[in-house]
């Protein structure tokens, strides 16, 4: 553990360090404590000596542009609608646990952390165990945090010194509380006054003490253990750990100077100058008194009085202030809330105004996510130990997407146009569905609606099977059968049974049988036209009639007729089979 002499040396060296001096400037400007408040006016007197002018107006007003930019940035970083720490979709129950541990109190401290990092260049977050034995995180002012490296200590261990002003006692002395954190324990000290000695804090029951103190349920004894690490995390605004004030400090000071100078001019020259010639008298006090009260001045016959006013360069100062203001929000990469447009506030215009702020956020996102991952890793270890789970960092994602204000009317119109476009596409697909087939039409609809074709196809096939089964059950349920399986209203006759059995044996349906009978009838007509009988007596007909019919037919025609008859006879036999 560090000795008291080492603690004092580290604190004294840190207070006068250049890093903390620059950080304190950003902290001052965030609290509207600008350099203009220290402004003094001087002039050279008749003897050539530089003396302070106490008669002229010296209005000193801070214009806290940096406060607006800092609060705007911190709020924009955490403007997401939902908890930025999200469990992946395939992890059940984890999101509820994350919402419980990373609640509004946690994000309030993260907001203070971001604000401190932007205004001072870096800020710290530290953790401790609360009464429920859960890690709680709190923002620590970086002005009071000192990182001590191993090579700078006598025992070769690293430490973190954290001090803060607890109160001011009756004697107007500041009471400074000092904590020295190691990887296993914390030591507590106190200092009364800026020049007072650092002594151990006797108000702490056990000093030094482990990071975690608890009561053994069996013995009732106070027990403790160390976390194994120093529970302090630093968030840097940029690589150099410089404040966001640096790019715009000169512009803010220039704006303060010209604005206050304009106020001083208006105050100093609010009354006109009177040029009096031929004044009758030698008392200037009398002249001033007459001007103020009687509004009358006596002059001789050649005398006169002229009222003169001083022209203040108002327009030039106004233009200069406007240029400084625009430059502050441009180089400060913020959104000017007083910017007035042409009334055409579309979503494109809104997004363009947030471009610089969004760019500043994207640069800072990586640093914030890196710190949040370290916090989540510590929290998951606590959750796994408490619930017996095995959650890992890869099961969680961090979503810092901001919630931008939008033109709701335009958003609704865009959604309506999108819906109408999709409806037209789907109607066109349905119109050509009969030509391209159901599968192609379904694929086209899935592309328009961004559906999974394979999943939807399987669901439709399942629904069709269920519908067919339901229809069959409904049809079967509508028939009331007797014990033999026939309906009460209609029973098959023996002839019908025989016909059905014969049909079943032939394997020919009623429609096919009707078609065959029609074809046979047509063949019979054709044979009759050719002069051929279709009954069994065709071969035993009267020879005389045959001889009469054969008269007038040549040998070639007779051969053709015989060939056709043979073909028709073969076809007829096949059909009869």
C-alpha positions as CSV (number, residue, x, y, z in Angstrom):
1,X,0.0,0.0,0.0
2,X,1.1,3.6,-0.7
3,X,2.6,5.6,2.2
4,X,1.1,8.9,3.2
5,X,4.2,10.7,1.8
6,X,3.7,9.0,-1.6
7,X,0.0,9.9,-1.6
8,X,0.7,13.6,-0.9
9,X,3.4,13.7,-3.6
10,X,1.2,12.1,-6.3
11,X,-1.7,14.5,-5.5
12,X,0.5,17.6,-5.5
13,X,2.1,16.6,-8.8
14,X,-1.3,15.8,-10.4
15,X,-2.9,19.2,-9.5
16,X,-0.2,21.2,-11.3
17,X,0.0,18.9,-14.3
18,X,-0.6,20.3,-17.8
19,X,-3.2,17.5,-18.5
20,X,-5.3,18.5,-15.5
21,X,-4.9,22.3,-16.2
22,X,-6.3,21.8,-19.8
23,X,-9.1,19.6,-18.4
24,X,-10.0,22.3,-15.8
25,X,-10.5,24.9,-18.6
26,X,-13.1,22.7,-20.3
27,X,-14.8,22.1,-17.0
28,X,-14.9,25.9,-16.4
29,X,-16.4,26.7,-19.8
30,X,-19.0,24.0,-19.4
31,X,-20.1,25.9,-16.2
32,X,-20.1,29.2,-18.1
33,X,-17.0,30.4,-16.3
34,X,-15.4,32.1,-19.4
35,X,-12.2,34.1,-19.6
36,X,-14.4,37.2,-20.4
37,X,-15.3,37.3,-16.7
38,X,-11.7,38.2,-15.9
39,X,-11.6,41.1,-18.4
40,X,-10.3,44.5,-17.2
41,X,-10.0,47.8,-19.0
42,X,-6.8,49.9,-18.9
43,X,-5.7,53.2,-20.4
44,X,-2.5,55.4,-20.4
45,X,-2.8,58.5,-18.2
46,X,-1.2,61.9,-18.9
47,X,2.0,60.7,-17.3
48,X,2.2,57.7,-19.6
49,X,1.3,55.2,-16.9
50,X,-1.0,52.2,-17.6
51,X,-3.8,52.4,-15.1
52,X,-7.2,50.6,-14.9
53,X,-10.2,52.4,-16.1
54,X,-12.9,52.2,-13.5
55,X,-15.2,54.8,-15.0
56,X,-16.1,53.1,-18.3
57,X,-18.7,50.4,-18.6
58,X,-17.2,46.9,-18.3
59,X,-20.0,44.4,-18.9
60,X,-18.9,40.8,-18.7
61,X,-21.3,38.2,-20.0
62,X,-20.5,34.5,-20.8
63,X,-22.2,32.9,-23.8
64,X,-22.2,29.2,-22.9
65,X,-22.1,27.7,-26.4
66,X,-19.9,24.9,-25.1
67,X,-22.6,23.9,-22.6
68,X,-25.1,23.5,-25.4
69,X,-22.7,21.4,-27.5
70,X,-21.7,19.2,-24.5
71,X,-25.3,18.5,-23.4
72,X,-26.4,18.0,-26.9
73,X,-23.6,15.5,-27.6
74,X,-24.2,13.5,-24.4
75,X,-28.0,13.3,-25.0
76,X,-27.6,12.4,-28.7
77,X,-25.2,9.5,-27.8
78,X,-27.8,7.9,-25.6
79,X,-31.0,8.8,-27.5
80,X,-31.8,5.2,-28.5
81,X,-35.4,4.2,-27.7
82,X,-34.5,0.9,-26.2
83,X,-31.7,-0.4,-24.0
84,X,-28.5,-0.1,-26.1
85,X,-27.3,-3.4,-24.6
86,X,-29.3,-6.0,-26.4
87,X,-29.2,-9.8,-26.2
88,X,-29.2,-11.7,-29.5
89,X,-32.5,-13.1,-30.7
90,X,-31.6,-16.7,-30.0
91,X,-30.8,-16.1,-26.3
92,X,-34.0,-16.6,-24.2
93,X,-34.3,-14.8,-20.9
94,X,-31.1,-12.8,-21.2
95,X,-32.7,-9.5,-22.2
96,X,-34.8,-9.3,-19.1
97,X,-31.6,-9.9,-17.0
98,X,-29.8,-7.2,-18.9
99,X,-32.6,-4.7,-18.5
100,X,-32.6,-5.3,-14.7
101,X,-28.8,-4.8,-14.3
102,X,-28.4,-2.0,-16.9
103,X,-31.3,0.1,-15.8
104,X,-31.9,3.9,-16.0
105,X,-29.6,4.6,-13.0
106,X,-26.7,2.9,-14.9
107,X,-27.4,4.9,-18.1
108,X,-27.6,8.1,-16.1
109,X,-24.1,7.5,-14.9
110,X,-23.0,6.7,-18.4
111,X,-24.4,10.0,-19.5
112,X,-22.3,11.8,-16.9
113,X,-19.3,9.8,-18.0
114,X,-19.8,10.9,-21.7
115,X,-20.3,14.5,-20.6
116,X,-17.2,14.5,-18.5
117,X,-15.1,12.9,-21.3
118,X,-16.3,15.6,-23.8
119,X,-15.8,18.6,-21.5
120,X,-12.5,17.5,-19.9
121,X,-11.1,15.1,-22.4
122,X,-11.4,12.0,-20.2
123,X,-13.6,10.7,-17.4
124,X,-13.7,7.7,-15.1
125,X,-16.3,5.1,-14.0
126,X,-15.8,3.0,-10.9
127,X,-17.7,0.1,-9.4
128,X,-18.6,-1.0,-5.9
129,X,-20.9,-3.6,-4.2
130,X,-24.2,-2.3,-2.8
131,X,-26.3,-3.8,0.0
132,X,-27.7,-6.4,-2.4
133,X,-24.2,-7.6,-3.2
134,X,-24.5,-6.4,-6.7
135,X,-22.0,-4.3,-8.6
136,X,-23.1,-0.7,-9.0
137,X,-21.3,1.8,-11.3
138,X,-20.8,5.5,-10.6
139,X,-19.1,8.3,-12.5
140,X,-15.9,9.7,-10.8
141,X,-14.7,13.2,-11.5
142,X,-11.5,12.9,-13.5
143,X,-10.0,15.9,-11.8
144,X,-9.8,13.8,-8.6
145,X,-8.6,10.5,-10.1
146,X,-4.9,9.7,-10.3
147,X,-3.5,6.6,-12.0
148,X,-0.3,5.5,-10.3
149,X,2.0,3.2,-12.4
150,X,4.0,0.3,-11.0
151,X,7.3,1.8,-11.7
152,X,6.5,5.0,-9.8
153,X,5.7,3.2,-6.4
154,X,8.0,1.9,-3.8
155,X,6.3,-1.5,-3.7
156,X,6.1,-1.9,-7.5
157,X,2.3,-2.2,-7.5
158,X,-0.2,-0.1,-9.4
159,X,-2.9,2.0,-7.7
160,X,-5.6,4.5,-8.3
161,X,-6.0,7.5,-6.0
162,X,-9.5,9.0,-5.9
163,X,-10.1,12.2,-3.9
164,X,-13.1,14.5,-3.6
165,X,-14.2,17.4,-1.5
166,X,-16.7,16.0,1.0
167,X,-17.8,19.2,2.8
168,X,-16.7,22.6,4.2
169,X,-16.5,22.6,8.0
170,X,-17.3,25.5,10.3
171,X,-13.9,27.0,10.1
172,X,-14.3,27.2,6.3
173,X,-11.8,24.4,5.7
174,X,-12.5,21.9,2.9
175,X,-12.6,18.3,4.0
176,X,-11.0,16.2,1.4
177,X,-11.7,12.4,1.4
178,X,-8.9,10.3,-0.2
179,X,-9.2,6.6,-1.3
180,X,-6.3,4.5,-2.5
181,X,-7.5,1.5,-4.5
182,X,-5.4,-1.6,-5.2
183,X,-6.4,-4.9,-6.8
184,X,-7.4,-6.4,-3.5
185,X,-8.3,-3.6,-1.0
186,X,-9.0,0.1,-0.4
187,X,-7.4,2.4,2.1
188,X,-9.2,5.6,3.3
189,X,-7.6,8.9,4.3
190,X,-8.8,12.4,5.1
191,X,-7.2,15.9,4.8
192,X,-8.6,19.0,6.5
193,X,-7.8,22.2,4.6
194,X,-5.5,22.7,1.6
195,X,-2.4,22.6,3.7
196,X,-3.5,20.1,6.3
197,X,-1.9,16.8,6.9
198,X,-3.2,13.6,5.3
199,X,-4.2,11.1,8.0
200,X,-6.1,7.8,8.1
201,X,-9.8,8.1,8.2
202,X,-10.9,6.8,11.6
203,X,-14.6,6.9,10.6
204,X,-14.1,3.8,8.5
205,X,-14.6,0.7,10.5
206,X,-12.0,-1.4,8.8
207,X,-9.1,0.5,7.1
208,X,-7.8,-0.7,4.8
209,X,-10.6,-3.0,3.8
210,X,-11.4,-5.5,1.0
211,X,-13.4,-4.4,-2.0
212,X,-16.4,-6.4,-0.8
213,X,-17.6,-6.8,2.8
214,X,-20.3,-9.2,3.8
215,X,-21.6,-11.0,6.9
216,X,-21.2,-14.8,7.1
217,X,-24.7,-16.2,7.6
218,X,-23.3,-19.1,9.8
219,X,-20.9,-17.3,12.1
220,X,-22.2,-13.7,11.8
221,X,-18.6,-12.5,11.3
222,X,-17.6,-9.8,8.9
223,X,-15.9,-11.3,5.8
224,X,-14.4,-9.7,2.7
225,X,-12.6,-10.4,-0.5
226,X,-11.0,-8.4,-3.3
227,X,-12.3,-8.2,-6.9
228,X,-8.9,-9.1,-8.3
229,X,-8.7,-5.9,-10.3
230,X,-8.9,-2.1,-9.7
231,X,-12.6,-1.3,-10.5
232,X,-11.8,2.0,-12.4
233,X,-12.4,2.5,-16.1
234,X,-11.3,5.5,-18.1
235,X,-13.2,6.9,-21.1
236,X,-11.2,9.2,-23.4
237,X,-12.8,11.7,-25.8
238,X,-9.9,11.4,-28.3
239,X,-6.5,9.9,-28.6
240,X,-4.8,13.0,-27.0
241,X,-7.3,13.2,-24.1
242,X,-8.2,16.8,-25.0
243,X,-11.5,18.5,-24.4
244,X,-14.0,19.2,-27.1
245,X,-13.6,22.9,-26.2
246,X,-10.2,23.1,-27.9
247,X,-11.3,23.7,-31.5
248,X,-13.8,26.4,-30.6
249,X,-12.4,28.2,-27.5
250,X,-11.0,31.1,-29.5
251,X,-14.3,31.5,-31.3
252,X,-16.3,31.5,-28.0
253,X,-13.9,34.1,-26.5
254,X,-14.2,36.3,-29.7
255,X,-18.0,36.1,-29.5
256,X,-17.9,37.1,-25.8
257,X,-15.6,40.0,-26.5
258,X,-17.7,41.5,-29.3
259,X,-21.0,40.9,-27.6
260,X,-19.8,42.6,-24.4
261,X,-18.1,45.4,-26.3
262,X,-21.4,46.1,-28.0
263,X,-23.1,46.2,-24.6
264,X,-20.4,48.6,-23.3
265,X,-20.8,50.9,-26.3
266,X,-24.6,51.1,-25.8
267,X,-24.0,51.9,-22.1
268,X,-21.3,54.5,-22.5
269,X,-22.9,56.3,-25.4
270,X,-26.6,56.1,-24.4
271,X,-26.7,60.0,-23.9
272,X,-25.9,62.6,-26.6
273,X,-23.0,65.1,-26.4
274,X,-23.8,68.8,-26.2
275,X,-21.6,71.3,-28.0
276,X,-22.2,74.8,-26.5
277,X,-20.7,78.0,-27.9
278,X,-21.1,81.4,-26.4
279,X,-22.0,80.1,-22.9
280,X,-22.7,82.9,-20.4
281,X,-21.0,81.7,-17.3
282,X,-17.9,79.9,-16.2
283,X,-19.3,77.0,-14.2
284,X,-19.6,73.7,-16.2
285,X,-21.4,72.1,-13.3
286,X,-24.1,74.7,-13.7
287,X,-24.3,74.0,-17.4
288,X,-24.7,70.2,-16.8
289,X,-27.4,70.9,-14.1
290,X,-29.4,73.1,-16.4
291,X,-29.3,70.5,-19.2
292,X,-30.5,67.8,-16.9
293,X,-33.2,69.6,-15.0
294,X,-34.3,72.8,-16.8
295,X,-33.4,71.7,-20.3
296,X,-32.4,75.4,-20.8
297,X,-29.0,76.9,-21.5
298,X,-28.2,80.6,-21.8
299,X,-25.9,81.8,-24.6
300,X,-25.0,85.2,-26.0
301,X,-26.1,86.6,-29.3
302,X,-23.5,84.7,-31.3
303,X,-23.8,81.5,-29.2
304,X,-25.3,78.2,-30.2
305,X,-25.8,74.6,-28.8
306,X,-25.4,71.5,-30.9
307,X,-26.4,68.0,-30.0
308,X,-24.0,65.3,-31.2
309,X,-24.3,61.5,-31.0
310,X,-21.8,58.8,-31.4
311,X,-22.5,56.3,-34.1
312,X,-22.1,52.7,-32.8
313,X,-20.8,50.1,-35.3
314,X,-23.9,47.9,-34.6
315,X,-24.2,46.3,-38.1
316,X,-20.6,45.3,-38.3
317,X,-20.7,43.8,-34.8
318,X,-23.9,42.0,-35.6
319,X,-22.4,40.4,-38.7
320,X,-19.3,39.4,-36.8
321,X,-21.4,37.8,-34.0
322,X,-23.3,35.9,-36.7
323,X,-20.2,34.6,-38.3
324,X,-18.7,33.5,-34.9
325,X,-21.9,31.7,-34.0
326,X,-22.0,29.8,-37.3
327,X,-18.3,28.8,-36.9
328,X,-18.8,27.6,-33.3
329,X,-21.5,25.1,-34.3
330,X,-19.6,24.1,-37.5
331,X,-16.2,23.5,-35.9
332,X,-17.8,22.2,-32.7
333,X,-19.7,19.7,-34.9
334,X,-23.0,20.4,-33.4
335,X,-26.6,21.2,-34.3
336,X,-27.7,24.9,-34.1
337,X,-31.1,24.9,-32.4
338,X,-31.8,28.5,-33.5
339,X,-31.2,27.8,-37.2
340,X,-34.3,28.9,-39.2
341,X,-35.0,27.3,-42.5
342,X,-37.3,28.3,-45.4
343,X,-40.3,26.4,-43.9
344,X,-39.6,23.3,-46.0
345,X,-38.7,21.0,-43.1
346,X,-38.4,17.6,-44.8
347,X,-36.6,14.6,-43.4
348,X,-33.7,15.2,-45.8
349,X,-33.3,18.7,-44.3
350,X,-33.5,17.4,-40.8
351,X,-30.8,14.7,-41.5
352,X,-28.6,17.3,-43.1
353,X,-28.6,19.4,-40.0
354,X,-27.6,16.5,-37.9
355,X,-24.7,15.5,-40.2
356,X,-21.9,17.0,-38.2
357,X,-23.3,15.8,-34.8
358,X,-23.7,12.3,-36.2
359,X,-20.1,12.4,-37.5
360,X,-18.9,13.4,-34.1
361,X,-20.9,10.6,-32.6
362,X,-19.6,7.9,-35.0
363,X,-16.0,8.9,-34.0
364,X,-16.8,8.4,-30.3
365,X,-18.9,5.3,-30.7
366,X,-15.9,2.9,-30.8
367,X,-14.4,4.3,-27.6
368,X,-17.7,4.0,-25.7
369,X,-18.4,0.5,-27.0
370,X,-14.9,-0.6,-25.9
371,X,-15.6,0.6,-22.4
372,X,-19.1,-0.9,-22.3
373,X,-17.7,-4.3,-23.3
374,X,-15.4,-4.2,-20.3
375,X,-18.3,-3.4,-18.0
376,X,-20.6,-6.1,-19.6
377,X,-17.8,-8.7,-19.2
378,X,-17.6,-7.9,-15.4
379,X,-21.4,-7.9,-15.1
380,X,-21.8,-11.2,-16.9
381,X,-19.3,-12.9,-14.6
382,X,-21.4,-11.7,-11.7
383,X,-24.7,-12.9,-13.4
384,X,-23.2,-16.3,-14.2
385,X,-22.0,-16.8,-10.7
386,X,-25.4,-15.8,-9.3
387,X,-27.7,-17.7,-11.6
388,X,-25.4,-20.6,-12.7
389,X,-25.5,-19.6,-16.3
390,X,-22.8,-19.4,-18.9
391,X,-23.6,-16.2,-20.8
392,X,-20.7,-14.8,-22.8
393,X,-19.9,-11.4,-24.4
394,X,-20.6,-12.8,-27.9
395,X,-24.2,-13.3,-26.8
396,X,-24.7,-9.5,-26.5
397,X,-24.7,-6.7,-29.0
398,X,-24.4,-2.9,-28.4
399,X,-26.8,-0.7,-30.5
400,X,-26.2,3.0,-30.1
401,X,-28.4,4.1,-33.1
402,X,-29.8,7.5,-32.2
403,X,-33.5,8.4,-32.3
404,X,-33.6,11.3,-34.8
405,X,-36.6,13.7,-34.9
406,X,-38.4,13.3,-38.2
407,X,-41.3,14.9,-40.1
408,X,-44.1,12.4,-39.2
409,X,-46.4,13.6,-42.0
410,X,-43.7,12.9,-44.6
411,X,-42.9,9.6,-43.0
412,X,-46.6,8.5,-43.2
413,X,-46.8,9.6,-46.8
414,X,-43.7,7.6,-47.7
415,X,-45.1,4.5,-46.0
416,X,-48.3,5.0,-47.9
417,X,-46.6,5.2,-51.2
418,X,-44.5,2.2,-50.4
419,X,-47.6,0.2,-49.5
420,X,-49.4,1.2,-52.7
421,X,-46.3,0.3,-54.8
422,X,-46.2,-3.2,-53.2
423,X,-50.0,-3.6,-53.8
424,X,-49.6,-2.8,-57.5
425,X,-46.7,-5.2,-57.8
426,X,-48.7,-8.0,-56.1
427,X,-51.8,-7.3,-58.3
428,X,-49.6,-7.5,-61.4
429,X,-48.1,-10.8,-60.2
430,X,-51.6,-12.3,-59.6
431,X,-52.8,-11.2,-63.1
432,X,-50.1,-13.3,-64.7
433,X,-50.1,-16.1,-62.1
434,X,-52.1,-18.5,-64.5
435,X,-49.5,-18.1,-67.1
436,X,-46.3,-18.5,-65.0
437,X,-47.6,-21.0,-62.5
438,X,-48.3,-20.9,-58.7
439,X,-44.7,-21.5,-57.7
440,X,-43.3,-18.6,-59.8
441,X,-46.0,-16.3,-58.6
442,X,-45.4,-17.2,-55.0
443,X,-41.7,-16.6,-55.4
444,X,-42.3,-13.1,-56.9
445,X,-44.7,-12.2,-54.0
446,X,-42.1,-13.3,-51.5
447,X,-39.5,-11.0,-53.1
448,X,-41.9,-8.0,-53.0
449,X,-42.9,-8.6,-49.3
450,X,-39.5,-9.8,-48.2
451,X,-40.8,-13.2,-47.1
452,X,-38.9,-16.5,-46.9
453,X,-40.1,-18.5,-49.9
454,X,-39.1,-22.0,-48.5
455,X,-40.8,-21.3,-45.2
456,X,-43.9,-19.9,-46.7
457,X,-44.2,-22.8,-49.2
458,X,-43.9,-25.4,-46.5
459,X,-46.6,-23.6,-44.5
460,X,-48.9,-23.5,-47.5
461,X,-48.4,-27.2,-48.2
462,X,-49.2,-28.0,-44.6
463,X,-52.3,-25.9,-44.8
464,X,-53.5,-27.6,-48.0
465,X,-53.0,-31.1,-46.4
466,X,-54.9,-30.0,-43.3
467,X,-57.7,-28.5,-45.5
468,X,-58.0,-31.7,-47.6
469,X,-58.2,-33.8,-44.5
470,X,-60.8,-31.5,-43.0
471,X,-62.9,-31.7,-46.2
472,X,-62.7,-35.5,-46.2
473,X,-63.7,-35.7,-42.6
474,X,-66.6,-33.4,-43.2
475,X,-67.8,-35.4,-46.1
476,X,-67.5,-38.7,-44.3
477,X,-69.1,-37.2,-41.2
478,X,-72.2,-36.2,-43.3
479,X,-73.0,-39.8,-44.3
480,X,-74.9,-41.9,-41.8
481,X,-74.2,-45.6,-42.4
482,X,-75.8,-48.8,-41.2
483,X,-74.0,-51.8,-39.8
484,X,-73.1,-53.1,-43.3
485,X,-71.6,-49.7,-44.3
486,X,-74.4,-48.4,-46.6
487,X,-76.5,-45.3,-46.1
488,X,-80.0,-45.6,-44.8
489,X,-81.5,-43.7,-47.8
490,X,-79.6,-45.5,-50.5
491,X,-78.6,-49.1,-50.5
492,X,-76.8,-50.7,-53.4
493,X,-78.9,-53.3,-55.2
494,X,-77.5,-56.6,-56.2
495,X,-77.3,-55.6,-59.8
496,X,-75.5,-52.4,-59.0
497,X,-73.1,-54.3,-56.8
498,X,-72.4,-56.7,-59.6
499,X,-71.9,-53.8,-62.0
500,X,-69.5,-52.1,-59.7
501,X,-67.7,-55.3,-59.0
502,X,-67.3,-55.9,-62.8
503,X,-66.1,-52.3,-63.2
504,X,-63.7,-52.8,-60.5
505,X,-62.4,-56.0,-62.1
506,X,-62.1,-54.3,-65.5
507,X,-60.3,-51.3,-64.0
508,X,-62.3,-48.9,-66.3
509,X,-64.2,-46.0,-64.9
510,X,-67.7,-45.0,-66.1
511,X,-66.3,-42.0,-68.1
512,X,-63.8,-44.3,-69.9
513,X,-66.6,-46.8,-70.6
514,X,-68.9,-44.2,-72.1
515,X,-66.0,-43.0,-74.3
516,X,-65.4,-46.5,-75.6
517,X,-69.1,-47.0,-76.4
518,X,-69.2,-43.7,-78.4
519,X,-66.1,-44.8,-80.4
520,X,-67.7,-48.2,-81.1
521,X,-70.8,-46.6,-82.4
522,X,-68.8,-44.4,-84.8
523,X,-67.0,-47.5,-86.1
524,X,-70.2,-49.3,-86.6
525,X,-71.5,-46.4,-88.7
526,X,-68.3,-46.4,-90.7
527,X,-68.5,-50.1,-91.4
528,X,-72.1,-49.8,-92.5
529,X,-71.1,-47.1,-95.0
530,X,-68.4,-49.4,-96.3
531,X,-71.0,-52.2,-96.7
532,X,-69.7,-54.4,-93.9
533,X,-72.0,-56.0,-91.3
534,X,-70.9,-55.9,-87.7
535,X,-72.9,-59.0,-86.4
536,X,-71.8,-62.6,-86.4
537,X,-73.5,-63.3,-89.7
538,X,-71.1,-61.2,-91.6
539,X,-69.1,-64.1,-92.8
540,X,-72.2,-66.3,-93.8
541,X,-74.2,-63.8,-95.8
542,X,-76.0,-64.5,-99.0
543,X,-73.6,-64.9,-101.9
544,X,-76.0,-63.5,-104.4
545,X,-76.4,-60.1,-102.5
546,X,-72.6,-60.0,-102.2
547,X,-72.2,-60.5,-105.9
548,X,-74.7,-57.7,-106.7
549,X,-72.8,-55.3,-104.4
550,X,-69.5,-56.2,-106.0
551,X,-70.8,-55.1,-109.4
552,X,-69.4,-51.8,-110.5
553,X,-66.2,-51.9,-108.3
554,X,-62.8,-52.1,-109.8
555,X,-60.1,-54.5,-108.6
556,X,-57.9,-51.6,-107.2
557,X,-60.9,-50.1,-105.2
558,X,-61.7,-53.5,-103.9
559,X,-58.2,-54.1,-102.6
560,X,-58.2,-50.7,-100.9
561,X,-61.6,-51.4,-99.4
562,X,-60.4,-54.7,-98.0
563,X,-57.3,-53.2,-96.5
564,X,-59.4,-50.5,-94.7
565,X,-61.8,-53.2,-93.5
566,X,-59.0,-55.2,-92.0
567,X,-57.6,-52.2,-90.2
568,X,-61.1,-51.3,-88.8
569,X,-61.7,-54.9,-87.8
570,X,-58.4,-55.0,-85.8
571,X,-59.3,-51.6,-84.1
572,X,-62.8,-52.9,-83.3
573,X,-61.4,-56.0,-81.6
574,X,-59.0,-54.0,-79.5
575,X,-61.8,-51.7,-78.3
576,X,-64.0,-54.7,-77.5
577,X,-61.2,-56.1,-75.4
